[in-house]
Amino acid sequence: MSEVAAELPEDRQVWLRAFYGFSPEEAGYLGFTYEPQRETMLERMRDGDLVLIYGAVDHLTDTSLKRQALGFLEVTGERCSDRERSAPPAIDWKEEHGFLDRWTFGVKVRRVWRVRNRVRINTIAPEAYANENRFERTTRAILLTPEERERALSHPVFQVNVYGEPSISEAELAKGVMGELLKPSRGFPPSLGTRTATHEDGENNLYLMMLEGGAEALLGRTGSHVGKALVKVGRSNDPKRRLKEVNGGFPENGTCRWKLVNSQAFPDVSTAHRHEDELKDLFKVRFSSQGGEFFTADKREIENEFMRFCVSKMPAIKSAPGKAKGIN
């Protein structure tokens, strides 16, 4: 199996489901017509699972979308109704087609990515797309095999906003290969040009930020992250300024904010960059990756691990052991 599949969390399953269309900007849920169908899937799915959506073979599906992979939904374990997570145009469409009694039992969707290139679904998931599985994948969802999962996650995608979820700015919507986007990100390598060398090659800091209110404030009220801390790790020559930039993405009256918990200065950008990647690799093993530079874990454990890591990277100062910690 490829590196992409091996690096992903083993408990993140990928399912296949048919839709007439794909408009997550207007419908932020995975819908089921009958409640037992939803409950069956909630028993099988895990919070954070992905559902690969393809265009159903039906006259209601745009011809260019039939049998095409359209995008990925990241589901939560939270129940909802269709009206809770549908914009007026989505409800209007259902009413126009006499579908107000369909897909009313929902599961909330947290994030969505559209597949960038057109690809036929039978080339990705030939077993799941077999005719004998038609009823399962059109009314509930069918689990992809490990090989199908690997192929599905190898396609380029771009993230879009989800109706009912906080809006994400265009600059922060992720783009890339699906599998890579779910792995902890690597820090940007330092670039020391003549014009910026004096500024960039100075002191640089690793930082640990924690979301006030716990992980469920952003990741939903169900799943293994409930009761855990959500943290962001990174590198900056000014962690306090970076904190303001990160919090600038929240509304002024928002109920959650990032807090700068700890930071550690290193003598130059190259050293800080190297330690940043090492820290993310460590956190990926020790804690639960939420993609990019975000992780969930027990608050005290993750704070202590950050401190231990930073201390281990500081030079020993025999005459002043207290200063060797360097922890702010």
N, C-alpha and C positions, 0 to 999 in steps of 0.2 A: 504494500500500500504506500502511497506517496507521502511526502513529508507533511502536506496540508492536512490529510486525514489523521495522521498520527499525532499532530500537535493539538488538534481540537479536543475539547473536553469529551471524554468517551460517553458521558451520559447525555449529550446533546443529540437527540434523535432528529431525523429528517423524514417528513411525511409527504405524501402526494395527494393533491385535491384538485378537482375540476371546478372552474368558475366560468360563468358566461362572459364576464369581463373582469377587469382588475382596476379598482379605483380606491385604494387605501386612503387617499386624501379626503374621500367622502364617506368611507365606511371602515371604521377601525376595529373590526371584530371578525372572527371566524364563525359563521352561522350554521345552524342545524335546524331542520324543519321540525323534528320531534325531540322532545326533551331527553328521552332515553338515549338517542344518538349522541347528544352532547355529553351526557353523564358517562357513557361508555368511553368516549374519547378522553375525558378528563381522568379516567382511571388509567388509561394507557399512556397519556402524554405527561411530560415533565415540564415544569416551568422553564422557559427558555428554549424549548424545542422549536424547530423550524418547520414550516409547511411550504413546500414548493407548489405554487399555483400554476396550472396550465389552462389554456383556453378549451372549453368543452366543445365537443362536436355537436353543435346544435344551431338551429337557424338564428337564435338570439345572439350568438357569438359572432363578432366581426370576422369575416372570412380570413383576413390576414392573421388572426390570432388563434384560429382553431389548431389544436394539437401543438401549440407553441408554449414553451416555458416562459412564464410572464414575470414571476418574482417570488420572493421569499417573505413569509410572515414569521415574526418571532412571537410566539404565543405566551400568555401567562396562564396561571391556573384560576383566574378570576372569571366568574360568570357575569353576564350582562344581557340586556335585551337588545334587539336590533335598533330600537329607537334611541336608546341611550348613546349609541356609538355611530349614529348615521346622520349625515348632513341632510337638510331638506331635499336636495335633488335626488339623493339615493332613495329616500322614502317615496318621492314622487314617481320614480322609475318603477318601483315595486307596485305602486297603485295602478299605474298605466297598464301594466302587464298582468294585473290580477294576482300578484304574488304577495299580498300583505300577510298571508298566513304562512309564508315560507321563510326559512332561515331566521326565525324570530328568537331562537335560543342561541345566545352567543357566548363566545369566549374572547376576552379582551386581547387585542394585539398590541404589543409594546413598540416594536420597530418593524420597518418594511424596507426591502430593497427590490428594485426592478431589475430584471435581467437586461443587460445592455444590447446583446445581439440576439437575433431570432434563432432559435434552435428547437427542433422537433423533440417532443417529450419522449418519444419511443427510443431516441438515441441516447437519452440520459437514463431512463428507467424502463428498460424493456420488460422486466418481470412485473413491476408494479403496474405497467400499462397493459399487461396481457388482458384479453377480453374477459376472462373469468373473474377479474378483479374490478370490473367496471362499476358494479353497484357499490362496492365498498369505497372506492375513491371518489364517487360522485355524491354519496350521502354522508359519509363520515370522513375517513382519510386512511390511506394505506402506507405502511412503513416501508421505506426504501431499504434495500439490502446494503451492506457495507460498500460494495463496489458501486452501486447506484448513488449512494451518498457521496462518495468520493468524486464521481463525475459531476454531480449536481453542484458541489462546492467549488469546482474548478472554473466556473464561468464568471466573467466580469459583470459587476452589478453597480448600481448607484442607489444611494439611500434617498427616500422621500419621506415627507411628513405624514403622520398618521392622524386621522380624525379622532379627537378625544384625548390625544396626548399633547404635552407641551410642544409648541412649535420650535423647530430647529432652524437656525439661520442657514442660508445657502452655503456659506463658507464652511460650516461645520458638518454638513451632510457628507457622509463617507462615500468614497468611490474606490473600486478595486476588485480583486478576485474575492468571491464570497468567503472562501475558507480563510484567506489571509486576514480579512476584516475581523474575524472572530478570535484571532490570536492576539496576545499582548503585543502592542506596537514597539518598534525600536525607536530609540531617540534619533533625532536628525543629526547626522555627522556635522561637526563644526567646520565652518568655512572661514578661513583666515585670510581674507584679501588685504591688499595694502591699505585700502581706505578704511577698513574697519578693524585692523589688527590690534591697535592700541586698546580699543574697547572690548573686543571679543576675547582676547587672550588674557584677560584679567581673572579675578576671582569669580568662581561659578559655584552655584549651590544645587544640591539635591534637595527636594522638598517633599513633604508629605501633607496633603490636604485631606480633610475629612468632611463629609456632607453632614450638616446638622440635621437631626431628625431621623437618622438611620437610613439604611439602604432602601427600605420600602417607600421612602419619599419619592424616589425616582424609578425604582424597579418594580413597584407594585406590592400589593399586600399579601401575596401568596408566593411560595417558593422557598428554596433553601436559604435565600439571603435574608429572610425576615428575622429581625432581632440582631442582625449583624451590622457592622459599620461598612460604609462604602467610602473607599479612599481613592485618591488620584495621586500618582507619583510622577515626578518630572524633574527638569533641570532648568534653572533660570539664573541670570546674573542679578536679579532683583525679585525674590519670591513674593514680597509684599505687593509690588506692582503687578506681578503675574496673578496674584489672588484677586485683585481688582478687575483684571481683564476677564478672568474666568467667571466671576460673579456678575459681570456685566451682561452675561447671556440670560440672566433671570429677570423677570419683571420686578419693578421697584417694590410692589406689594406682594411679591412671592413669599411663600412660607418656608422655603429652604435656602440655605446658603452654604458655600464652602468655607471652611475654617482652616487656616494655616496652623497645623499641629506641631510641625517640627521642620527644621532645615539644617543643612550641614554645608559649610563652605569648603571648597577645594581650591587649590592654588591656580588652576587654569582650566580652560574649557575642555581640553582633550581628556584630562583626568576625570572631570565631572561626567563627561559623555560616556566614557568607558564604565564608570561606576553606575551610571543610570541604567545601562543595558544589563549589567550584572544584577542590579537590584530587581529589575523586572523579571529576569529569569528566575531569581530566588523566589519572588512573590508568586510566580506562576506555579511553582512546585508546592509552596507552603500554603497558599490560599486559593480562593476561587476567582479566576479571571473573568471579568465582565466585558472583555474586549478592550483593545487599546491600552491605555495606562490606568485602567480602573480595576479595582479588586474589592472583594468582600471577605470579611473575616471578623473574628472577635476583636473589639476595639483595643483592649489591652495587649493582645497578642501581636497585632499588627504594629502598634506603636513600639513595643519592645523589640520586634524584629528589625524595624527601621533603625532604631538606636544601636542595636548590636551590629548591624551591617556597617553603619557609619563609623562606629568606634573601631571596627576591624580594619578600616581603610585609612585610619589616621596613623601618622608616624608615632612611634613610642617616644615619650619624653621622660626620661628616667628621673630628672630632678623636679619635674612638675607633673605628676600623674594626673592631677585634676584637669589640666589644660589639654591633655591628650584626647579627651572625649570630644571636645570641640562642638558639643551639641548646644544649639540655641534654644 
